[in-house]
Amino acid sequence: MTAAAEDRNENRRDPFSEAFKTFIVSDWEPYSDQLPERLASAPYAAARRAELTKLYPGTTLIIPAGPLKTRSNDTDYRFRPHSAFAYYTGLGEDREPDSVLVLKDDTATLFFRPRAPRTDREFYADARYGEMWVGQRDSLEEMSAATQLDCRTVLDLPEVIREAGSNQLVIREADPEITALVDEARGGHSVDLDGDLARAASEARFSKDEFEIGELKLACRATKEGFEAVVRELPEASRRGRGERWVEGIFALNARHLGNAVGYDTIAAGGDHANTLHWIRNDGVIADGDLLLMDAGVEVNSLYTADITRTMPINGKFSPAQRRVYEAVLAAQTAGILACRAGNDFLAPHKAAIAVLAAFFEELGILPGTAEESLDPDNGGFHRRWMVHGTSHHLGLDVHDCAQARAELYRGGTLKEGMVITVEPGIYFKSTDLLVPEEYRGIGIRIEDDILITDGDPVNLSEALPRDPDDVEAWMAQLMS
C-alpha cells in the first residue's frame, strides 16, 4: 500500500514542487454530466424516514454513517456505514464515511463529503479522500439523484447542529465527533433520550419491507454458492493442512465476488472445534472422518446478510454416530421452524427445538433427571450443557438485527408477518465431556436457516441448501465428483 500524502510521519511525506502542482491538475477530461439512476432502495428508505420522524415531531434527528477507523498506523479498516444510516438512506457497500443524515419532520438532508475539483490539492494529495487515492466520489447533484435526498457538504453540518440547540437527538455510538458536537449544542440536555432514538431505529427493522426481503433472498442465494464452492474444495483443504483457513478463504472469495463481504466472521470448525460456539480462529485441520461445522453468510451490496449453518461430513459420508446426533438436531430444527408462525411468541421456536433435544439427551441417559425436569425454567436447564445458546435471532442489516430493541418487544415479543429470524439448534458434545457416551464425544452439530414469517406457513429463505442427511451426502457427492 502506498503512503498517505498527509501522513504525520515525516519519513512518509514527499514535498510537491510548485511546477508539479500546476502540472498535476491540468488537462483532465471533464466529469460526465449524466446523473446516476435512483437507487432501488430509495423509495423504501423514504417511507422508513417518514415513519421515524412521526415519532419525534419538531425534533432534529442526527444519524451518522460513522468515520473511517484506523486498523494500524496509517491504514484504515474497510468502511461499513452504521446500520441505521444505511436503513434510512438506502446506501450500502462502503458509503459514505463521515456522512450524516439529518431529519426533521418532512425534511431530510444528507451531509456528505462531495468530490473536490481536480484543481484542489485533495485530488492528488489526500490519501483518505482524494480521487487519485480512493477513486472518484459523487458530486452533490449525483448523490441527490441516487438517494432522492437533499444533499449538502458536510462542512455545513456543524452550523446546522448548533442551530438545532437542545431539540435534537443523535445515534450516539455511530460517530464520536458528531455526538460531541450535538452534546455541546444541547448544553447537556436530552442526552438520555438518545437511547430512545437508537431503540426506535432498531425496532423499526423488526418487520422487513419488500426490498429487504428481496435482498435477504439474494444473500441466501449467494451464500449457497459460497457453500458449494467450499464443498468442492474440501479435498484440497484436507490435503493442504490448516484446512479451516482454506475453507474460510474460499467462502470469503465468493462473498466478495457475489456481494459486499462476509456478513460476519466465518466459523469453519472441523472436528471438536465445532463445540466452541464462536470458533473463528479457523487454524485447524480438515480431517477425513470428521465433521465440518460451517456458519457463514454473504452480505450483499445493500448490506443485508444471510446467516446459514450446515454441518457436513468432510469425506462426504456421515458415520453412524454422527448421523444419529445430526438427525436429533434436524428434528429439533424442524420443530422450531414449524413454530415460526405469526402470533406465536418469539421464543416459541426455541421452546419447540429444545423440547426435542432434551428428549434426545434423556434417551442417551446423560441428563440428571427427565427431559421434563430439565425443561423446568426455574429448577432445570440441564440440557443447556449441550445446547447453551438461543435458537433464534432477528436477521437483516445486522446478523443479529434489531439488537437495541426493548427486551419486551424482542425476546418477550410476538412473531409478526415480515420478520426474518434464524432457527439454529445445535448439539455440542465436547471431546472432554465424560458424561457423553464415548462414541459421540467430539461431535458438534448445528443446522441453521433463515425463516420469513408470513400470514401463513413459514418460508425458509435458505432451503436450497440441503438439510436431510441423505440429501447432504448426495449434494456433496455431486460437488466433489
RODO-2510 file (C-alpha; in nm, 4 decimals, decimal comma):
residues 481
     n   res          X          Y          Z
     1     m     0,0000     0,0000     0,0000
     2     t     0,1283     0,3483    -0,0818
     3     a     0,1950     0,6018     0,1874
     4     a    -0,0569     0,8664     0,2868
     5     a     0,0272     1,2050     0,1393
     6     e    -0,0760     1,3806     0,4584
     7     d     0,0853     1,1265     0,6923
     8     r     0,2198     1,2918     1,0076
     9     n     0,5266     1,0700     0,9840
    10     e     0,7901     1,2880     0,8169
    11     n     0,9544     0,9756     0,6730
    12     r     0,6442     0,9092     0,4608
    13     r     0,5893     1,2539     0,3136
    14     d     0,7290     1,3882    -0,0146
    15     p     0,7088     1,7600    -0,0940
    16     f     0,5341     1,8835    -0,4098
    17     s     0,7093     2,1433    -0,6236
    18     e     0,5097     2,4405    -0,7469
    19     a     0,5678     2,3240    -1,1050
    20     f     0,4246     1,9819    -1,0188
    21     k     0,1185     2,1335    -0,8516
    22     t     0,0416     2,3202    -1,1719
    23     f     0,1099     2,0196    -1,3897
    24     i    -0,0921     1,7588    -1,1929
    25     v    -0,4209     1,9493    -1,2104
    26     s    -0,4098     2,0274    -1,5826
    27     d    -0,5610     1,8558    -1,8877
    28     w    -0,8189     1,6208    -1,7394
    29     e    -1,1359     1,5155    -1,9203
    30     p    -1,4463     1,6836    -1,7714
    31     y    -1,6682     1,4788    -1,5428
    32     s    -1,9768     1,3314    -1,7047
    33     d    -2,2918     1,5399    -1,6734
    34     q    -2,5092     1,2266    -1,6769
    35     l    -2,6689     1,1709    -1,3375
    36     p    -2,6956     0,8198    -1,1869
    37     e    -3,0257     0,6358    -1,1686
    38     r    -3,2238     0,6373    -0,8473
    39     l    -3,1206     0,3620    -0,6069
    40     a    -3,3713     0,0771    -0,5876
    41     s    -3,3737     0,1257    -0,2102
    42     a    -3,4560     0,4986    -0,2262
    43     p    -3,8390     0,4898    -0,2099
    44     y    -3,8283     0,2353     0,0721
    45     a    -3,5797     0,4474     0,2665
    46     a    -3,8084     0,7486     0,2223
    47     a    -4,1019     0,5573     0,3709
    48     r    -3,8864     0,4497     0,6656
    49     r    -3,7792     0,8083     0,7304
    50     a    -4,1396     0,9232     0,7315
    51     e    -4,2313     0,6656     0,9959
    52     l    -3,9358     0,7620     1,2149
    53     t    -3,9982     1,1363     1,2098
    54     k    -4,3631     1,0817     1,3087
    55     l    -4,2313     0,9623     1,6447
    56     y    -4,0373     1,2858     1,7041
    57     p    -4,2360     1,5841     1,5714
    58     g    -4,0354     1,9038     1,5634
    59     t    -3,7141     1,7292     1,6718
    60     t    -3,3949     1,7174     1,4682
    61     l    -3,2653     1,3621     1,4329
    62     i    -2,8942     1,3090     1,3656
    63     i    -2,7992     0,9739     1,2089
    64     p    -2,4260     0,9481     1,1249
    65     a    -2,2674     0,6935     0,8929
    66     g    -1,9587     0,6872     1,1135
    67     p    -1,5937     0,7710     1,0496
    68     l    -1,3146     0,5694     0,8959
    69     k    -1,1419     0,3673     1,1663
    70     t    -0,7699     0,3096     1,1908
    71     r    -0,6619    -0,0514     1,1698
    72     s    -0,2942     0,0103     1,2309
    73     n    -0,0753     0,3173     1,1936
    74     d    -0,1908     0,4839     0,8690
    75     t    -0,4174     0,2088     0,7337
    76     d    -0,7945     0,2071     0,7824
    77     y    -1,0397    -0,0770     0,8113
    78     r    -1,2667    -0,1227     0,5130
    79     f    -1,5565     0,1134     0,5812
    80     r    -1,9068    -0,0052     0,6593
    81     p    -2,1727     0,2525     0,7497
    82     h    -2,3764     0,2322     1,0674
    83     s    -2,6836     0,0189     1,0049
    84     a    -2,9278     0,2962     1,0986
    85     f    -2,7643     0,5226     0,8403
    86     a    -2,7872     0,2501     0,5737
    87     y    -3,1506     0,1813     0,6638
    88     y    -3,2658     0,5423     0,6408
    89     t    -3,0569     0,6497     0,3390
    90     g    -3,0651     0,3303     0,1306
    91     l    -2,6859     0,3500     0,0857
    92     g    -2,4854     0,0295     0,1136
    93     e    -2,1358    -0,1038     0,0425
    94     d    -1,8693     0,1363     0,1785
    95     r    -2,0768     0,4542     0,1522
    96     e    -2,0251     0,7203     0,2883
    97     p    -1,7668     0,7733     0,5638
    98     d    -1,8172     1,0905     0,7731
    99     s    -2,1645     1,1476     0,6287
   100     v    -2,4666     1,2365     0,8395
   101     l    -2,8390     1,2131     0,7669
   102     v    -3,0376     1,4902     0,9334
   103     l    -3,4148     1,4530     0,9668
   104     k    -3,6776     1,6932     1,0927
   105     d    -4,0459     1,6413     1,0218
   106     d    -4,0811     1,6403     0,6409
   107     t    -3,7236     1,7401     0,5616
   108     a    -3,4325     1,5040     0,5085
   109     t    -3,0818     1,6211     0,4263
   110     l    -2,7701     1,4186     0,3626
   111     f    -2,4489     1,5918     0,4622
   112     f    -2,1510     1,4246     0,2990
   113     r    -1,8101     1,4963     0,1532
   114     p    -1,8553     1,5548    -0,2221
   115     r    -1,5614     1,5208    -0,4539
   116     a    -1,3237     1,8123    -0,4701
   117     p    -1,2407     1,9812    -0,8010
   118     r    -0,9336     1,8385    -0,9717
   119     t    -0,7704     2,1750    -0,9172
   120     d    -0,7873     2,1128    -0,5440
   121     r    -0,4897     1,9640    -0,3597
   122     e    -0,7257     1,6947    -0,2220
   123     f    -0,7454     1,5426    -0,5704
   124     y    -0,3849     1,4198    -0,5689
   125     a    -0,2595     1,4584    -0,2101
   126     d    -0,5317     1,3312     0,0259
   127     a    -0,4845     0,9602     0,0877
   128     r    -0,8199     0,9173     0,2632
   129     y    -1,0465     1,1097     0,0281
   130     g    -0,8515     1,2115    -0,2814
   131     e    -0,9675     1,0822    -0,6172
   132     m    -0,6209     0,9546    -0,7126
   133     w    -0,6061     0,7533    -0,3906
   134     v    -0,9544     0,6129    -0,3335
   135     g    -1,1426     0,6773    -0,6573
   136     q    -1,3981     0,9246    -0,7817
   137     r    -1,6605     1,0316    -0,5312
   138     d    -2,0047     1,1689    -0,6079
   139     s    -2,0915     1,5314    -0,6555
   140     l    -2,3796     1,6810    -0,4580
   141     e    -2,6030     1,6506    -0,7652
   142     e    -2,5077     1,2870    -0,8284
   143     m    -2,5692     1,1813    -0,4682
   144     s    -2,9037     1,3590    -0,4670
   145     a    -3,0110     1,1840    -0,7875
   146     a    -2,9209     0,8429    -0,6443
   147     t    -3,0706     0,8822    -0,2962
   148     q    -3,3514     1,1314    -0,3741
   149     l    -3,2267     1,3297    -0,0743
   150     d    -3,1356     1,6950    -0,0480
   151     c    -2,7556     1,6938    -0,0253
   152     r    -2,5144     1,9432     0,1277
   153     t    -2,1463     1,9437     0,2046
   154     v    -2,0577     1,8042     0,5451
   155     l    -1,8739     2,1296     0,6136
   156     d    -2,2172     2,2896     0,6669
   157     l    -2,3173     2,0379     0,9340
   158     p    -2,1690     2,1985     1,2487
   159     e    -2,3770     2,5128     1,1991
   160     v    -2,6948     2,3045     1,1484
   161     i    -2,6243     2,1173     1,4712
   162     r    -2,5598     2,4413     1,6601
   163     e    -2,8873     2,5898     1,5340
   164     a    -3,0838     2,2842     1,6453
   165     g    -2,9770     2,3518     2,0023
   166     s    -3,1279     2,1299     2,2704
   167     n    -3,4058     1,9981     2,0452
   168     q    -3,2121     1,7196     1,8727
   169     l    -3,1277     1,3528     1,9166
   170     v    -2,8311     1,1566     1,7847
   171     i    -2,7368     0,7917     1,7329
   172     r    -2,4624     0,8284     1,9920
   173     e    -2,2331     0,5358     1,9139
   174     a    -2,2148     0,5980     1,5386
   175     d    -1,9630     0,8855     1,5329
   176     p    -1,7980     1,0251     1,8499
   177     e    -1,7131     1,3599     1,6882
   178     i    -2,0709     1,4203     1,5758
   179     t    -2,2015     1,3158     1,9170
   180     a    -1,9647     1,5629     2,0823
   181     l    -2,0966     1,8434     1,8582
   182     v    -2,4550     1,7553     1,9477
   183     d    -2,3780     1,7396     2,3202
   184     e    -2,2128     2,0806     2,3029
   185     a    -2,5081     2,2308     2,1158
   186     r    -2,7544     2,0871     2,3673
   187     g    -2,5605     2,2039     2,6680
   188     g    -2,6099     1,8622     2,8261
   189     h    -2,9870     1,8465     2,7726
   190     s    -3,1790     1,5395     2,6393
   191     v    -2,8762     1,3097     2,6382
   192     d    -3,0780     1,0300     2,7993
   193     l    -3,3283     1,0443     2,5135
   194     d    -3,0642     0,9471     2,2571
   195     g    -3,1119     0,5874     2,3653
   196     d    -3,4775     0,6150     2,2709
   197     l    -3,3808     0,7113     1,9144
   198     a    -3,1433     0,4145     1,8907
   199     r    -3,4185     0,1827     2,0137
   200     a    -3,6717     0,3259     1,7694
   201     a    -3,4301     0,2880     1,4780
   202     s    -3,3644    -0,0715     1,5833
   203     e    -3,7282    -0,1674     1,6406
   204     a    -3,8269    -0,0230     1,3018
   205     r    -3,6312    -0,3066     1,1405
   206     f    -3,8301    -0,5895     1,3024
   207     s    -4,0593    -0,6369     1,0005
   208     k    -3,8916    -0,6252     0,6610
   209     d    -4,0339    -0,4456     0,3599
   210     e    -4,0436    -0,5871     0,0085
   211     f    -3,6989    -0,4532    -0,0782
   212     e    -3,5400    -0,6024     0,2330
   213     i    -3,6930    -0,9460     0,1772
   214     g    -3,5637    -0,9440    -0,1791
   215     e    -3,2134    -0,8566    -0,0593
   216     l    -3,2201    -1,1325     0,2041
   217     k    -3,3231    -1,3817    -0,0632
   218     l    -3,0317    -1,2604    -0,2755
   219     a    -2,7962    -1,3018     0,0208
   220     c    -2,9165    -1,6584     0,0758
   221     r    -2,8626    -1,7469    -0,2904
   222     a    -2,5109    -1,6045    -0,2814
   223     t    -2,4372    -1,7907     0,0423
   224     k    -2,5493    -2,1161    -0,1190
   225     e    -2,2908    -2,0611    -0,3928
   226     g    -2,0281    -1,9985    -0,1282
   227     f    -2,1108    -2,3249     0,0495
   228     e    -2,0964    -2,5135    -0,2778
   229     a    -1,7533    -2,3684    -0,3542
   230     v    -1,6318    -2,4829    -0,0121
   231     v    -1,7580    -2,8385    -0,0612
   232     r    -1,5755    -2,8613    -0,3945
   233     e    -1,2581    -2,7549    -0,2161
   234     l    -1,2817    -2,9900     0,0841
   235     p    -1,0354    -3,2455    -0,0589
   236     e    -0,7854    -2,9657    -0,1189
   237     a    -0,8491    -2,8178     0,2260
   238     s    -0,7823    -3,1585     0,3793
   239     r    -0,4684    -3,2160     0,1709
   240     r    -0,3047    -2,8811     0,2401
   241     g    -0,3325    -2,8760     0,6186
   242     r    -0,4691    -2,5863     0,8191
   243     g    -0,7807    -2,6532     0,6176
   244     e    -1,0122    -2,4378     0,8253
   245     r    -0,8311    -2,1345     0,6865
   246     w    -0,8729    -2,2702     0,3340
   247     v    -1,2473    -2,3067     0,3924
   248     e    -1,2707    -1,9546     0,5344
   249     g    -1,0772    -1,8137     0,2392
   250     i    -1,2828    -1,9892    -0,0269
   251     f    -1,6054    -1,8609     0,1250
   252     a    -1,4651    -1,5082     0,1607
   253     l    -1,3613    -1,5087    -0,2055
   254     n    -1,7163    -1,5884    -0,3088
   255     a    -1,8618    -1,3338    -0,0663
   256     r    -1,6511    -1,0538    -0,2118
   257     h    -1,7287    -1,1629    -0,5666
   258     l    -2,1025    -1,2102    -0,5203
   259     g    -2,1685    -0,9348    -0,2674
   260     n    -2,0008    -0,6803    -0,0452
   261     a    -1,8240    -0,9097     0,2025
   262     v    -1,8964    -1,1735     0,4624
   263     g    -2,1721    -1,0625     0,6970
   264     y    -1,9698    -1,1757     0,9994
   265     d    -1,6549    -1,3745     1,0664
   266     t    -1,6964    -1,7213     0,9194
   267     i    -1,6982    -2,0162     1,1575
   268     a    -1,5147    -2,3016     0,9832
   269     a    -1,4908    -2,5561     1,2617
   270     g    -1,3534    -2,9022     1,1965
   271     g    -1,3907    -3,1872     1,4433
   272     d    -1,4002    -3,0874     1,8095
   273     h    -1,3644    -2,7184     1,7197
   274     a    -1,7355    -2,7296     1,6316
   275     n    -1,8040    -2,7480     2,0039
   276     t    -1,6637    -2,3972     2,0529
   277     l    -1,9685    -2,1915     1,9609
   278     h    -1,7891    -1,8921     1,8108
   279     w    -1,4837    -2,0654     1,6694
   280     i    -1,3404    -1,8039     1,4314
   281     r    -0,9709    -1,8743     1,4822
   282     n    -1,0034    -2,1255     1,1991
   283     d    -0,6498    -2,2575     1,2205
   284     g    -0,7236    -2,6285     1,2482
   285     v    -0,7097    -2,9194     1,0097
   286     i    -0,9905    -3,0585     0,7976
   287     a    -0,9586    -3,4319     0,8602
   288     d    -1,1145    -3,7308     0,6861
   289     g    -1,3809    -3,8780     0,9134
   290     d    -1,4534    -3,5524     1,0958
   291     l    -1,7395    -3,3103     1,0505
   292     l    -1,7114    -2,9505     0,9358
   293     l    -1,9489    -2,7077     1,1044
   294     m    -1,9634    -2,4020     0,8816
   295     d    -2,1584    -2,0951     0,9916
   296     a    -2,1320    -1,8282     0,7231
   297     g    -2,3260    -1,5625     0,5362
   298     v    -2,2758    -1,3354     0,2379
   299     e    -2,3514    -0,9679     0,2951
   300     v    -2,4816    -0,8317    -0,0354
   301     n    -2,4072    -0,4798    -0,1610
   302     s    -2,7090    -0,3354     0,0203
   303     l    -2,5556    -0,4746     0,3453
   304     y    -2,8277    -0,7325     0,4137
   305     t    -2,6741    -1,0605     0,5217
   306     a    -2,7630    -1,4267     0,5266
   307     d    -2,6764    -1,6435     0,8276
   308     i    -2,6664    -2,0143     0,7472
   309     t    -2,5051    -2,3121     0,9176
   310     r    -2,4514    -2,6568     0,7746
   311     t    -2,2617    -2,9428     0,9332
   312     m    -2,1039    -3,1627     0,6684
   313     p    -1,9014    -3,4853     0,6762
   314     i    -1,5612    -3,3960     0,5357
   315     n    -1,5338    -3,7230     0,3427
   316     g    -1,8948    -3,6951     0,2243
   317     k    -2,0427    -3,9701     0,4469
   318     f    -2,1820    -3,9488     0,7991
   319     s    -2,0675    -4,2153     1,0404
   320     p    -2,3494    -4,3896     1,2341
   321     a    -2,2735    -4,1835     1,5458
   322     q    -2,2554    -3,8576     1,3519
   323     r    -2,5809    -3,9356     1,1735
   324     r    -2,7650    -4,0115     1,4971
   325     v    -2,6685    -3,6767     1,6518
   326     y    -2,7334    -3,4959     1,3237
   327     e    -3,0852    -3,6401     1,2970
   328     a    -3,1622    -3,5241     1,6509
   329     v    -3,0579    -3,1684     1,5619
   330     l    -3,2549    -3,1817     1,2375
   331     a    -3,5669    -3,2952     1,4241
   332     a    -3,5219    -3,0091     1,6695
   333     q    -3,4773    -2,7575     1,3894
   334     t    -3,7822    -2,8872     1,2031
   335     a    -3,9905    -2,8435     1,5191
   336     g    -3,8521    -2,4922     1,5603
   337     i    -3,9308    -2,3928     1,2017
   338     l    -4,2880    -2,5210     1,2341
   339     a    -4,3323    -2,2867     1,5319
   340     c    -4,2344    -1,9828     1,3197
   341     r    -4,5860    -1,8523     1,2753
   342     a    -4,7281    -1,5036     1,3145
   343     g    -4,8901    -1,4678     1,6558
   344     n    -4,6577    -1,7113     1,8302
   345     d    -4,4189    -1,5897     2,0947
   346     f    -4,0686    -1,5107     1,9694
   347     l    -3,9428    -1,7877     2,1988
   348     a    -4,1819    -2,0485     2,0541
   349     p    -3,9251    -2,1870     1,8040
   350     h    -3,6662    -2,2161     2,0822
   351     k    -3,9054    -2,3978     2,3143
   352     a    -4,0073    -2,6377     2,0385
   353     a    -3,6460    -2,7131     1,9477
   354     i    -3,5111    -2,7672     2,2984
   355     a    -3,8006    -2,9998     2,3843
   356     v    -3,6756    -3,2327     2,1105
   357     l    -3,3151    -3,2025     2,2224
   358     a    -3,3956    -3,2624     2,5886
   359     a    -3,5818    -3,5807     2,4930
   360     f    -3,2755    -3,6968     2,2993
   361     f    -3,0457    -3,6267     2,5928
   362     e    -3,2824    -3,8234     2,8185
   363     e    -3,2716    -4,1099     2,5683
   364     l    -2,8909    -4,1087     2,5875
   365     g    -2,9126    -4,1178     2,9669
   366     i    -2,6971    -3,8081     3,0200
   367     l    -2,9477    -3,5825     3,1984
   368     p    -2,9563    -3,5892     3,5808
   369     g    -3,3320    -3,6381     3,5565
   370     t    -3,6054    -3,6425     3,2956
   371     a    -3,6422    -3,4171     2,9944
   372     e    -3,9466    -3,2621     3,1585
   373     e    -3,7432    -3,1747     3,4674
   374     s    -3,4682    -3,0259     3,2533
   375     l    -3,7201    -2,8045     3,0724
   376     d    -3,8456    -2,6583     3,4014
   377     p    -3,7478    -2,2884     3,3668
   378     d    -3,6966    -2,2413     3,7402
   379     n    -3,5217    -2,5591     3,8527
   380     g    -3,3973    -2,7229     3,5322
   381     g    -3,1876    -2,6183     3,2349
   382     f    -2,9575    -2,9213     3,2419
   383     h    -2,9903    -2,9651     2,8641
   384     r    -2,8058    -2,6350     2,8241
   385     r    -2,4785    -2,8162     2,8922
   386     w    -2,5038    -2,9369     2,5320
   387     m    -2,7171    -2,6574     2,3795
   388     v    -2,6193    -2,3403     2,5609
   389     h    -2,7370    -2,0745     2,3136
   390     g    -3,0742    -1,9493     2,1990
   391     t    -3,2362    -2,0916     1,8872
   392     s    -3,3330    -1,7707     1,7089
   393     h    -3,2395    -1,4092     1,6465
   394     h    -3,3610    -1,1429     1,4066
   395     l    -3,1735    -1,1064     1,0781
   396     g    -3,1330    -0,8168     0,8355
   397     l    -2,8776    -0,5379     0,8005
   398     d    -2,7019    -0,6866     1,1021
   399     v    -2,6533    -1,0566     1,1522
   400     h    -2,8057    -1,0018     1,4985
   401     d    -3,0529    -0,7420     1,3801
   402     c    -3,2656    -0,5123     1,5962
   403     a    -3,0310    -0,5732     1,8903
   404     q    -3,1079    -0,2387     2,0597
   405     a    -3,4819    -0,3031     2,0680
   406     r    -3,6581    -0,3301     2,4011
   407     a    -3,6499    -0,6801     2,5500
   408     e    -4,0280    -0,6906     2,5808
   409     l    -4,0555    -0,6410     2,2038
   410     y    -3,7675    -0,8715     2,1124
   411     r    -3,7203    -1,1722     2,3364
   412     g    -4,0572    -1,1137     2,5003
   413     g    -4,2278    -1,0159     2,1775
   414     t    -4,4562    -1,1790     1,9227
   415     l    -4,3696    -1,3045     1,5764
   416     k    -4,5216    -1,0873     1,3041
   417     e    -4,5537    -1,1066     0,9287
   418     g    -4,2397    -0,9744     0,7601
   419     m    -3,9982    -1,0700     1,0349
   420     v    -3,6962    -1,2791     0,9372
   421     i    -3,5401    -1,4896     1,2101
   422     t    -3,2906    -1,7720     1,2265
   423     v    -3,3660    -2,1194     1,3592
   424     e    -3,0390    -2,2794     1,4665
   425     p    -3,0436    -2,5526     1,7312
   426     g    -2,7282    -2,7482     1,7943
   427     i    -2,5734    -3,0284     1,9953
   428     y    -2,2209    -2,9817     2,1237
   429     f    -2,0562    -3,2911     2,2704
   430     k    -1,7057    -3,1798     2,3653
   431     s    -1,4337    -3,4420     2,3436
   432     t    -1,3579    -3,3884     2,7131
   433     d    -1,7179    -3,4332     2,8340
   434     l    -1,7189    -3,7567     3,0338
   435     l    -2,0989    -3,7597     3,0675
   436     v    -2,1348    -3,8156     2,6927
   437     p    -2,1082    -4,1723     2,5571
   438     e    -1,7602    -4,2154     2,4133
   439     e    -1,8717    -4,2704     2,0545
   440     y    -2,0365    -3,9245     2,0499
   441     r    -1,7563    -3,7238     2,2097
   442     g    -1,6073    -3,4596     1,9801
   443     i    -1,9219    -3,4338     1,7666
   444     g    -2,0612    -3,0831     1,7297
   445     i    -2,3576    -3,0154     1,5020
   446     r    -2,5647    -2,7064     1,4251
   447     i    -2,8159    -2,6559     1,1447
   448     e    -2,9336    -2,3009     1,0772
   449     d    -3,1765    -2,1496     0,8296
   450     d    -3,3256    -1,8051     0,7695
   451     i    -3,7017    -1,8055     0,8104
   452     l    -3,9510    -1,5472     0,6858
   453     i    -4,2651    -1,5103     0,8962
   454     t    -4,5755    -1,4804     0,6780
   455     d    -4,9512    -1,4722     0,7330
   456     g    -4,9436    -1,8494     0,6818
   457     d    -4,6699    -2,1103     0,6726
   458     p    -4,3119    -2,0034     0,7373
   459     v    -4,0855    -1,9613     0,4338
   460     n    -3,7325    -2,0993     0,4542
   461     l    -3,5244    -1,8486     0,2571
   462     s    -3,2230    -2,0819     0,2643
   463     e    -3,3995    -2,4074     0,1827
   464     a    -3,1934    -2,4528    -0,1363
   465     l    -2,9101    -2,5816     0,0824
   466     p    -2,9968    -2,9414     0,1763
   467     r    -3,0569    -3,0384     0,5396
   468     d    -3,1646    -3,4029     0,5323
   469     p    -2,8553    -3,6213     0,5874
   470     d    -2,9186    -3,8312     0,2774
   471     d    -2,9637    -3,5151     0,0722
   472     v    -2,6474    -3,3668     0,2208
   473     e    -2,4467    -3,6736     0,1217
   474     a    -2,5897    -3,6744    -0,2319
   475     w    -2,5255    -3,2991    -0,2684
   476     m    -2,1676    -3,3356    -0,1535
   477     a    -2,1035    -3,6357    -0,3773
   478     q    -2,2167    -3,4391    -0,6813
   479     l    -1,9993    -3,1393    -0,5946
   480     m    -1,6902    -3,3421    -0,5039
   481     s    -1,7028    -3,5767    -0,8026
***
